[in-house]
Amino acid sequence: NISGIKEVYKKQSQLEDERKRNLEKGLTDSDVRKILQDEFLNIGGLKPPSSSFDDPNSLNKLNH
């Protein structure tokens, strides 16, 4: 259906435009603070891993 295909392309175009606007918007001070806080917690080992790729014991859990 041609109208369905046009609708899909329209949605894709809108998503791409929104993504570009978000990239151009930049980061706020609070965004930067949150990013830095998360990084400090990760580096200091105070934050639990967010992914099984970060947890070396996750493979052991899968094997047992």
PyMOL Python script that loads the backbone (N, CA, C, O; Angstrom):
from pymol import cmd

cmd.read_pdbstr("""\
ATOM      1  N   ASN A   1       0.846  -1.179   0.000  1.00  0.00           N
ATOM      2  CA  ASN A   1       0.000   0.000   0.000  1.00  0.00           C
ATOM      3  C   ASN A   1       0.894   1.246   0.000  1.00  0.00           C
ATOM      4  O   ASN A   1       1.721   1.422   0.895  1.00  0.00           O
ATOM      5  N   ILE A   2       0.725   2.086  -0.985  1.00  0.00           N
ATOM      6  CA  ILE A   2       1.557   3.270  -1.160  1.00  0.00           C
ATOM      7  C   ILE A   2       1.405   4.242   0.004  1.00  0.00           C
ATOM      8  O   ILE A   2       2.397   4.800   0.474  1.00  0.00           O
ATOM      9  N   SER A   3       0.191   4.448   0.470  1.00  0.00           N
ATOM     10  CA  SER A   3      -0.011   5.401   1.569  1.00  0.00           C
ATOM     11  C   SER A   3       0.664   4.905   2.846  1.00  0.00           C
ATOM     12  O   SER A   3       1.163   5.710   3.632  1.00  0.00           O
ATOM     13  N   GLY A   4       0.684   3.599   3.059  1.00  0.00           N
ATOM     14  CA  GLY A   4       1.368   3.033   4.222  1.00  0.00           C
ATOM     15  C   GLY A   4       2.865   3.247   4.145  1.00  0.00           C
ATOM     16  O   GLY A   4       3.508   3.562   5.147  1.00  0.00           O
ATOM     17  N   ILE A   5       3.423   3.076   2.949  1.00  0.00           N
ATOM     18  CA  ILE A   5       4.856   3.291   2.749  1.00  0.00           C
ATOM     19  C   ILE A   5       5.204   4.755   2.968  1.00  0.00           C
ATOM     20  O   ILE A   5       6.212   5.068   3.601  1.00  0.00           O
ATOM     21  N   LYS A   6       4.373   5.651   2.447  1.00  0.00           N
ATOM     22  CA  LYS A   6       4.609   7.083   2.639  1.00  0.00           C
ATOM     23  C   LYS A   6       4.569   7.444   4.119  1.00  0.00           C
ATOM     24  O   LYS A   6       5.353   8.274   4.578  1.00  0.00           O
ATOM     25  N   GLU A   7       3.659   6.825   4.864  1.00  0.00           N
ATOM     26  CA  GLU A   7       3.541   7.091   6.297  1.00  0.00           C
ATOM     27  C   GLU A   7       4.799   6.635   7.043  1.00  0.00           C
ATOM     28  O   GLU A   7       5.267   7.317   7.955  1.00  0.00           O
ATOM     29  N   VAL A   8       5.340   5.485   6.650  1.00  0.00           N
ATOM     30  CA  VAL A   8       6.567   4.985   7.272  1.00  0.00           C
ATOM     31  C   VAL A   8       7.717   5.951   7.015  1.00  0.00           C
ATOM     32  O   VAL A   8       8.461   6.287   7.936  1.00  0.00           O
ATOM     33  N   TYR A   9       7.867   6.398   5.780  1.00  0.00           N
ATOM     34  CA  TYR A   9       8.930   7.345   5.456  1.00  0.00           C
ATOM     35  C   TYR A   9       8.743   8.665   6.196  1.00  0.00           C
ATOM     36  O   TYR A   9       9.720   9.276   6.630  1.00  0.00           O
ATOM     37  N   LYS A  10       7.506   9.107   6.344  1.00  0.00           N
ATOM     38  CA  LYS A  10       7.222  10.347   7.065  1.00  0.00           C
ATOM     39  C   LYS A  10       7.637  10.212   8.526  1.00  0.00           C
ATOM     40  O   LYS A  10       8.245  11.126   9.083  1.00  0.00           O
ATOM     41  N   LYS A  11       7.315   9.075   9.155  1.00  0.00           N
ATOM     42  CA  LYS A  11       7.687   8.852  10.555  1.00  0.00           C
ATOM     43  C   LYS A  11       9.197   8.787  10.711  1.00  0.00           C
ATOM     44  O   LYS A  11       9.750   9.338  11.663  1.00  0.00           O
ATOM     45  N   GLN A  12       9.872   8.112   9.773  1.00  0.00           N
ATOM     46  CA  GLN A  12      11.326   8.028   9.827  1.00  0.00           C
ATOM     47  C   GLN A  12      11.950   9.411   9.707  1.00  0.00           C
ATOM     48  O   GLN A  12      12.909   9.727  10.412  1.00  0.00           O
ATOM     49  N   SER A  13      11.416  10.226   8.826  1.00  0.00           N
ATOM     50  CA  SER A  13      11.913  11.582   8.642  1.00  0.00           C
ATOM     51  C   SER A  13      11.709  12.410   9.904  1.00  0.00           C
ATOM     52  O   SER A  13      12.588  13.175  10.301  1.00  0.00           O
ATOM     53  N   GLN A  14      10.545  12.257  10.534  1.00  0.00           N
ATOM     54  CA  GLN A  14      10.272  12.995  11.769  1.00  0.00           C
ATOM     55  C   GLN A  14      11.220  12.568  12.882  1.00  0.00           C
ATOM     56  O   GLN A  14      11.710  13.412  13.632  1.00  0.00           O
ATOM     57  N   LEU A  15      11.483  11.270  13.000  1.00  0.00           N
ATOM     58  CA  LEU A  15      12.409  10.784  14.023  1.00  0.00           C
ATOM     59  C   LEU A  15      13.819  11.307  13.779  1.00  0.00           C
ATOM     60  O   LEU A  15      14.516  11.684  14.721  1.00  0.00           O
ATOM     61  N   GLU A  16      14.238  11.329  12.523  1.00  0.00           N
ATOM     62  CA  GLU A  16      15.565  11.843  12.185  1.00  0.00           C
ATOM     63  C   GLU A  16      15.665  13.336  12.497  1.00  0.00           C
ATOM     64  O   GLU A  16      16.679  13.793  13.024  1.00  0.00           O
ATOM     65  N   ASP A  17      14.622  14.092  12.176  1.00  0.00           N
ATOM     66  CA  ASP A  17      14.612  15.524  12.484  1.00  0.00           C
ATOM     67  C   ASP A  17      14.677  15.760  13.985  1.00  0.00           C
ATOM     68  O   ASP A  17      15.384  16.656  14.444  1.00  0.00           O
ATOM     69  N   GLU A  18      13.937  14.955  14.756  1.00  0.00           N
ATOM     70  CA  GLU A  18      13.949  15.096  16.214  1.00  0.00           C
ATOM     71  C   GLU A  18      15.330  14.762  16.776  1.00  0.00           C
ATOM     72  O   GLU A  18      15.811  15.434  17.688  1.00  0.00           O
ATOM     73  N   ARG A  19      15.962  13.729  16.232  1.00  0.00           N
ATOM     74  CA  ARG A  19      17.301  13.346  16.677  1.00  0.00           C
ATOM     75  C   ARG A  19      18.299  14.471  16.405  1.00  0.00           C
ATOM     76  O   ARG A  19      19.144  14.773  17.248  1.00  0.00           O
ATOM     77  N   LYS A  20      18.200  15.087  15.231  1.00  0.00           N
ATOM     78  CA  LYS A  20      19.095  16.192  14.892  1.00  0.00           C
ATOM     79  C   LYS A  20      18.883  17.380  15.819  1.00  0.00           C
ATOM     80  O   LYS A  20      19.847  18.018  16.240  1.00  0.00           O
ATOM     81  N   ARG A  21      17.623  17.682  16.139  1.00  0.00           N
ATOM     82  CA  ARG A  21      17.337  18.790  17.055  1.00  0.00           C
ATOM     83  C   ARG A  21      17.915  18.516  18.437  1.00  0.00           C
ATOM     84  O   ARG A  21      18.452  19.420  19.078  1.00  0.00           O
ATOM     85  N   ASN A  22      17.810  17.276  18.899  1.00  0.00           N
ATOM     86  CA  ASN A  22      18.352  16.921  20.209  1.00  0.00           C
ATOM     87  C   ASN A  22      19.866  17.049  20.233  1.00  0.00           C
ATOM     88  O   ASN A  22      20.439  17.462  21.242  1.00  0.00           O
ATOM     89  N   LEU A  23      20.517  16.699  19.131  1.00  0.00           N
ATOM     90  CA  LEU A  23      21.968  16.829  19.067  1.00  0.00           C
ATOM     91  C   LEU A  23      22.394  18.292  19.064  1.00  0.00           C
ATOM     92  O   LEU A  23      23.413  18.644  19.658  1.00  0.00           O
ATOM     93  N   GLU A  24      21.627  19.134  18.405  1.00  0.00           N
ATOM     94  CA  GLU A  24      21.961  20.552  18.320  1.00  0.00           C
ATOM     95  C   GLU A  24      21.670  21.286  19.625  1.00  0.00           C
ATOM     96  O   GLU A  24      22.246  22.340  19.895  1.00  0.00           O
ATOM     97  N   LYS A  25      20.774  20.721  20.432  1.00  0.00           N
ATOM     98  CA  LYS A  25      20.348  21.383  21.660  1.00  0.00           C
ATOM     99  C   LYS A  25      21.496  21.525  22.654  1.00  0.00           C
ATOM    100  O   LYS A  25      21.600  22.549  23.329  1.00  0.00           O
ATOM    101  N   GLY A  26      22.341  20.534  22.753  1.00  0.00           N
ATOM    102  CA  GLY A  26      23.453  20.587  23.680  1.00  0.00           C
ATOM    103  C   GLY A  26      23.061  20.079  25.055  1.00  0.00           C
ATOM    104  O   GLY A  26      21.912  19.712  25.301  1.00  0.00           O
ATOM    105  N   LEU A  27      24.038  20.067  25.940  1.00  0.00           N
ATOM    106  CA  LEU A  27      23.827  19.573  27.294  1.00  0.00           C
ATOM    107  C   LEU A  27      23.614  20.720  28.263  1.00  0.00           C
ATOM    108  O   LEU A  27      24.218  21.784  28.131  1.00  0.00           O
ATOM    109  N   THR A  28      22.758  20.492  29.228  1.00  0.00           N
ATOM    110  CA  THR A  28      22.566  21.474  30.288  1.00  0.00           C
ATOM    111  C   THR A  28      23.567  21.185  31.402  1.00  0.00           C
ATOM    112  O   THR A  28      24.219  20.140  31.408  1.00  0.00           O
ATOM    113  N   ASP A  29      23.682  22.111  32.337  1.00  0.00           N
ATOM    114  CA  ASP A  29      24.565  21.905  33.482  1.00  0.00           C
ATOM    115  C   ASP A  29      24.155  20.669  34.274  1.00  0.00           C
ATOM    116  O   ASP A  29      25.011  19.910  34.729  1.00  0.00           O
ATOM    117  N   SER A  30      22.861  20.467  34.441  1.00  0.00           N
ATOM    118  CA  SER A  30      22.402  19.306  35.208  1.00  0.00           C
ATOM    119  C   SER A  30      22.708  18.000  34.474  1.00  0.00           C
ATOM    120  O   SER A  30      22.996  16.987  35.112  1.00  0.00           O
ATOM    121  N   ASP A  31      22.649  18.015  33.131  1.00  0.00           N
ATOM    122  CA  ASP A  31      23.025  16.826  32.362  1.00  0.00           C
ATOM    123  C   ASP A  31      24.489  16.473  32.610  1.00  0.00           C
ATOM    124  O   ASP A  31      24.826  15.311  32.839  1.00  0.00           O
ATOM    125  N   VAL A  32      25.349  17.480  32.564  1.00  0.00           N
ATOM    126  CA  VAL A  32      26.779  17.268  32.759  1.00  0.00           C
ATOM    127  C   VAL A  32      27.055  16.778  34.177  1.00  0.00           C
ATOM    128  O   VAL A  32      27.869  15.876  34.373  1.00  0.00           O
ATOM    129  N   ARG A  33      26.383  17.365  35.164  1.00  0.00           N
ATOM    130  CA  ARG A  33      26.567  16.923  36.554  1.00  0.00           C
ATOM    131  C   ARG A  33      26.173  15.461  36.726  1.00  0.00           C
ATOM    132  O   ARG A  33      26.878  14.699  37.388  1.00  0.00           O
ATOM    133  N   LYS A  34      25.054  15.073  36.134  1.00  0.00           N
ATOM    134  CA  LYS A  34      24.579  13.690  36.248  1.00  0.00           C
ATOM    135  C   LYS A  34      25.558  12.731  35.574  1.00  0.00           C
ATOM    136  O   LYS A  34      25.861  11.669  36.119  1.00  0.00           O
ATOM    137  N   ILE A  35      26.046  13.096  34.407  1.00  0.00           N
ATOM    138  CA  ILE A  35      27.008  12.255  33.698  1.00  0.00           C
ATOM    139  C   ILE A  35      28.282  12.094  34.515  1.00  0.00           C
ATOM    140  O   ILE A  35      28.792  10.983  34.659  1.00  0.00           O
ATOM    141  N   LEU A  36      28.797  13.198  35.052  1.00  0.00           N
ATOM    142  CA  LEU A  36      30.014  13.135  35.860  1.00  0.00           C
ATOM    143  C   LEU A  36      29.807  12.315  37.127  1.00  0.00           C
ATOM    144  O   LEU A  36      30.670  11.522  37.503  1.00  0.00           O
ATOM    145  N   GLN A  37      28.671  12.500  37.781  1.00  0.00           N
ATOM    146  CA  GLN A  37      28.383  11.747  38.997  1.00  0.00           C
ATOM    147  C   GLN A  37      28.357  10.247  38.698  1.00  0.00           C
ATOM    148  O   GLN A  37      28.932   9.453  39.442  1.00  0.00           O
ATOM    149  N   ASP A  38      27.698   9.865  37.620  1.00  0.00           N
ATOM    150  CA  ASP A  38      27.645   8.455  37.240  1.00  0.00           C
ATOM    151  C   ASP A  38      29.039   7.905  36.937  1.00  0.00           C
ATOM    152  O   ASP A  38      29.365   6.783  37.322  1.00  0.00           O
ATOM    153  N   GLU A  39      29.852   8.694  36.252  1.00  0.00           N
ATOM    154  CA  GLU A  39      31.208   8.255  35.926  1.00  0.00           C
ATOM    155  C   GLU A  39      32.052   8.088  37.185  1.00  0.00           C
ATOM    156  O   GLU A  39      32.785   7.108  37.311  1.00  0.00           O
ATOM    157  N   PHE A  40      31.956   9.035  38.117  1.00  0.00           N
ATOM    158  CA  PHE A  40      32.715   8.926  39.365  1.00  0.00           C
ATOM    159  C   PHE A  40      32.298   7.688  40.152  1.00  0.00           C
ATOM    160  O   PHE A  40      33.146   7.002  40.723  1.00  0.00           O
ATOM    161  N   LEU A  41      31.002   7.399  40.188  1.00  0.00           N
ATOM    162  CA  LEU A  41      30.532   6.208  40.893  1.00  0.00           C
ATOM    163  C   LEU A  41      31.023   4.935  40.208  1.00  0.00           C
ATOM    164  O   LEU A  41      31.396   3.973  40.878  1.00  0.00           O
ATOM    165  N   ASN A  42      31.022   4.930  38.888  1.00  0.00           N
ATOM    166  CA  ASN A  42      31.515   3.761  38.152  1.00  0.00           C
ATOM    167  C   ASN A  42      33.005   3.551  38.380  1.00  0.00           C
ATOM    168  O   ASN A  42      33.447   2.431  38.634  1.00  0.00           O
ATOM    169  N   ILE A  43      33.774   4.623  38.289  1.00  0.00           N
ATOM    170  CA  ILE A  43      35.221   4.528  38.450  1.00  0.00           C
ATOM    171  C   ILE A  43      35.579   4.118  39.873  1.00  0.00           C
ATOM    172  O   ILE A  43      36.489   3.317  40.085  1.00  0.00           O
ATOM    173  N   GLY A  44      34.862   4.670  40.842  1.00  0.00           N
ATOM    174  CA  GLY A  44      35.138   4.359  42.243  1.00  0.00           C
ATOM    175  C   GLY A  44      34.632   2.998  42.675  1.00  0.00           C
ATOM    176  O   GLY A  44      34.898   2.569  43.797  1.00  0.00           O
ATOM    177  N   GLY A  45      33.913   2.318  41.809  1.00  0.00           N
ATOM    178  CA  GLY A  45      33.389   1.004  42.149  1.00  0.00           C
ATOM    179  C   GLY A  45      32.220   1.058  43.110  1.00  0.00           C
ATOM    180  O   GLY A  45      31.909   0.058  43.757  1.00  0.00           O
ATOM    181  N   LEU A  46      31.570   2.199  43.217  1.00  0.00           N
ATOM    182  CA  LEU A  46      30.471   2.365  44.161  1.00  0.00           C
ATOM    183  C   LEU A  46      29.111   2.099  43.536  1.00  0.00           C
ATOM    184  O   LEU A  46      28.098   2.057  44.234  1.00  0.00           O
ATOM    185  N   LYS A  47      29.091   1.921  42.235  1.00  0.00           N
ATOM    186  CA  LYS A  47      27.829   1.707  41.532  1.00  0.00           C
ATOM    187  C   LYS A  47      27.815   0.291  40.976  1.00  0.00           C
ATOM    188  O   LYS A  47      28.798  -0.139  40.373  1.00  0.00           O
ATOM    189  N   PRO A  48      26.727  -0.441  41.165  1.00  0.00           N
ATOM    190  CA  PRO A  48      26.681  -1.798  40.608  1.00  0.00           C
ATOM    191  C   PRO A  48      26.714  -1.756  39.087  1.00  0.00           C
ATOM    192  O   PRO A  48      26.233  -0.796  38.487  1.00  0.00           O
ATOM    193  N   PRO A  49      27.273  -2.778  38.458  1.00  0.00           N
ATOM    194  CA  PRO A  49      27.329  -2.791  36.990  1.00  0.00           C
ATOM    195  C   PRO A  49      25.931  -2.771  36.390  1.00  0.00           C
ATOM    196  O   PRO A  49      25.004  -3.387  36.916  1.00  0.00           O
ATOM    197  N   SER A  50      25.797  -2.058  35.288  1.00  0.00           N
ATOM    198  CA  SER A  50      24.493  -1.924  34.646  1.00  0.00           C
ATOM    199  C   SER A  50      24.284  -2.972  33.563  1.00  0.00           C
ATOM    200  O   SER A  50      23.181  -3.102  33.032  1.00  0.00           O
ATOM    201  N   SER A  51      25.313  -3.706  33.235  1.00  0.00           N
ATOM    202  CA  SER A  51      25.222  -4.662  32.142  1.00  0.00           C
ATOM    203  C   SER A  51      25.937  -5.945  32.532  1.00  0.00           C
ATOM    204  O   SER A  51      26.871  -5.927  33.334  1.00  0.00           O
ATOM    205  N   SER A  52      25.500  -7.044  31.968  1.00  0.00           N
ATOM    206  CA  SER A  52      26.185  -8.309  32.233  1.00  0.00           C
ATOM    207  C   SER A  52      27.586  -8.302  31.636  1.00  0.00           C
ATOM    208  O   SER A  52      28.443  -9.077  32.061  1.00  0.00           O
ATOM    209  N   PHE A  53      27.828  -7.437  30.656  1.00  0.00           N
ATOM    210  CA  PHE A  53      29.166  -7.336  30.083  1.00  0.00           C
ATOM    211  C   PHE A  53      30.143  -6.733  31.081  1.00  0.00           C
ATOM    212  O   PHE A  53      31.339  -7.020  31.024  1.00  0.00           O
ATOM    213  N   ASP A  54      29.650  -5.898  31.999  1.00  0.00           N
ATOM    214  CA  ASP A  54      30.498  -5.266  32.997  1.00  0.00           C
ATOM    215  C   ASP A  54      30.793  -6.192  34.168  1.00  0.00           C
ATOM    216  O   ASP A  54      31.746  -5.952  34.908  1.00  0.00           O
ATOM    217  N   ASP A  55      30.007  -7.234  34.354  1.00  0.00           N
ATOM    218  CA  ASP A  55      30.123  -8.116  35.504  1.00  0.00           C
ATOM    219  C   ASP A  55      30.824  -9.405  35.087  1.00  0.00           C
ATOM    220  O   ASP A  55      30.225 -10.235  34.403  1.00  0.00           O
ATOM    221  N   PRO A  56      32.090  -9.589  35.490  1.00  0.00           N
ATOM    222  CA  PRO A  56      32.808 -10.800  35.073  1.00  0.00           C
ATOM    223  C   PRO A  56      32.196 -12.067  35.657  1.00  0.00           C
ATOM    224  O   PRO A  56      32.390 -13.148  35.101  1.00  0.00           O
ATOM    225  N   ASN A  57      31.464 -11.964  36.757  1.00  0.00           N
ATOM    226  CA  ASN A  57      30.848 -13.137  37.374  1.00  0.00           C
ATOM    227  C   ASN A  57      29.564 -13.554  36.682  1.00  0.00           C
ATOM    228  O   ASN A  57      29.043 -14.634  36.961  1.00  0.00           O
ATOM    229  N   SER A  58      29.041 -12.728  35.788  1.00  0.00           N
ATOM    230  CA  SER A  58      27.770 -13.053  35.145  1.00  0.00           C
ATOM    231  C   SER A  58      27.885 -14.307  34.286  1.00  0.00           C
ATOM    232  O   SER A  58      26.915 -15.055  34.160  1.00  0.00           O
ATOM    233  N   LEU A  59      29.051 -14.550  33.693  1.00  0.00           N
ATOM    234  CA  LEU A  59      29.229 -15.755  32.893  1.00  0.00           C
ATOM    235  C   LEU A  59      29.205 -16.991  33.776  1.00  0.00           C
ATOM    236  O   LEU A  59      28.682 -18.032  33.378  1.00  0.00           O
ATOM    237  N   ASN A  60      29.773 -16.880  34.980  1.00  0.00           N
ATOM    238  CA  ASN A  60      29.747 -18.008  35.905  1.00  0.00           C
ATOM    239  C   ASN A  60      28.322 -18.332  36.317  1.00  0.00           C
ATOM    240  O   ASN A  60      27.975 -19.503  36.476  1.00  0.00           O
ATOM    241  N   LYS A  61      27.498 -17.320  36.489  1.00  0.00           N
ATOM    242  CA  LYS A  61      26.107 -17.537  36.875  1.00  0.00           C
ATOM    243  C   LYS A  61      25.350 -18.267  35.771  1.00  0.00           C
ATOM    244  O   LYS A  61      24.479 -19.090  36.050  1.00  0.00           O
ATOM    245  N   LEU A  62      25.682 -17.966  34.520  1.00  0.00           N
ATOM    246  CA  LEU A  62      25.002 -18.605  33.404  1.00  0.00           C
ATOM    247  C   LEU A  62      25.431 -20.058  33.243  1.00  0.00           C
ATOM    248  O   LEU A  62      24.636 -20.903  32.830  1.00  0.00           O
ATOM    249  N   ASN A  63      26.691 -20.350  33.570  1.00  0.00           N
ATOM    250  CA  ASN A  63      27.214 -21.700  33.384  1.00  0.00           C
ATOM    251  C   ASN A  63      26.778 -22.656  34.481  1.00  0.00           C
ATOM    252  O   ASN A  63      26.851 -23.870  34.285  1.00  0.00           O
ATOM    253  N   HIS A  64      26.330 -22.162  35.621  1.00  0.00           N
ATOM    254  CA  HIS A  64      25.975 -23.038  36.750  1.00  0.00           C
ATOM    255  C   HIS A  64      24.506 -23.121  36.928  1.00  0.00           C
ATOM    256  O   HIS A  64      24.031 -23.812  37.829  1.00  0.00           O
TER     257      HIS A  64
END
""", "prot")
cmd.dss("prot")
cmd.show_as("cartoon", "prot")
cmd.util.cbc("prot")
cmd.orient("prot")
